[in-house]
Amino acid sequence: MSNSSDKDPIEISLGKRSGEPVFRGTRIPISYLSQYLNHGYTVEDFIEQYDIDPELVREVYKQKFSDEDERGREVPA
C-alpha cells in the first residue's frame, strides 16, 4: 500500500515506518513537523534541523497545517 501520486509530498507505505505518513522520499514522519510547531518552533526551524528539501516541507505545511497558526494552536499529527 502506498500513495499513487508521485507529486504528493506525503508518502504512506507499509514498508516505511509501518505506514506512518512521511515526507516523500524520506523516513521523516509528518508528525515530527507537527511536534515542532506545537512546541513553538517554526517551519524554518524544522528545515534547519533536518536534511530535507525545504519546498517539500513547505508543501506539506500548506496541505496539512495552513489553517493553523504556525506558532499558535496545537496542530494534529
C-alpha positions as CSV (number, residue, x, y, z in Angstrom):
1,M,0.0,0.0,0.0
2,S,1.5,3.3,-1.0
3,N,0.4,6.7,-2.3
4,S,-0.1,6.6,-6.1
5,S,0.8,10.2,-6.8
6,D,4.5,10.9,-7.2
7,K,3.6,14.6,-6.8
8,D,2.1,14.2,-3.4
9,P,4.6,15.5,-0.8
10,I,3.3,12.9,1.7
11,E,4.1,9.3,1.3
12,I,2.3,6.4,3.0
13,S,3.9,3.0,2.6
14,L,3.7,-0.1,4.9
15,G,7.4,-0.5,4.1
16,K,8.3,2.9,5.7
17,R,7.6,3.4,9.4
18,S,4.7,0.8,9.3
19,G,2.6,3.1,7.2
20,E,3.0,6.3,9.2
21,P,2.8,9.3,6.8
22,V,6.3,10.6,5.9
23,F,7.8,13.3,3.8
24,R,8.1,11.8,0.2
25,G,11.4,10.2,-0.4
26,T,12.4,10.2,3.3
27,R,11.6,8.3,6.5
28,I,10.9,11.5,8.4
29,P,7.3,11.4,9.8
30,I,4.9,14.3,9.2
31,S,4.2,14.1,12.9
32,Y,7.7,15.5,13.6
33,L,6.7,18.7,11.9
34,S,3.5,18.8,14.0
35,Q,5.5,18.4,17.2
36,Y,7.9,21.1,16.2
37,L,5.0,23.5,15.6
38,N,3.3,22.5,18.8
39,H,6.5,23.4,20.8
40,G,6.7,26.9,19.3
41,Y,9.2,26.3,16.6
42,T,8.7,27.4,13.0
43,V,8.8,25.6,9.7
44,E,12.2,27.2,9.1
45,D,13.5,25.7,12.4
46,F,12.3,22.3,11.2
47,I,14.0,22.7,7.8
48,E,17.3,23.7,9.5
49,Q,17.1,20.6,11.8
50,Y,16.5,18.0,9.1
51,D,18.3,17.3,5.8
52,I,15.1,17.7,3.8
53,D,14.0,19.7,0.7
54,P,12.6,23.0,2.0
55,E,10.0,23.1,-0.7
56,L,8.7,19.6,0.3
57,V,8.3,20.7,3.9
58,R,6.5,23.9,2.9
59,E,4.2,22.0,0.6
60,V,3.3,19.6,3.4
61,Y,2.8,22.5,5.8
62,K,0.4,24.2,3.3
63,Q,-1.6,20.9,2.8
64,K,-1.8,19.9,6.5
65,F,-1.4,23.0,8.6
66,S,-2.1,26.1,6.6
67,D,-5.4,26.7,8.5
68,E,-3.5,26.7,11.8
69,D,-1.3,29.4,13.2
70,E,2.4,28.2,12.9
71,R,3.2,29.4,16.4
72,G,-0.2,29.2,18.0
73,R,-2.7,26.4,18.4
74,E,-2.0,22.8,18.6
75,V,-1.9,21.1,15.3
76,P,-2.8,17.5,14.6
77,A,-0.1,15.0,13.7
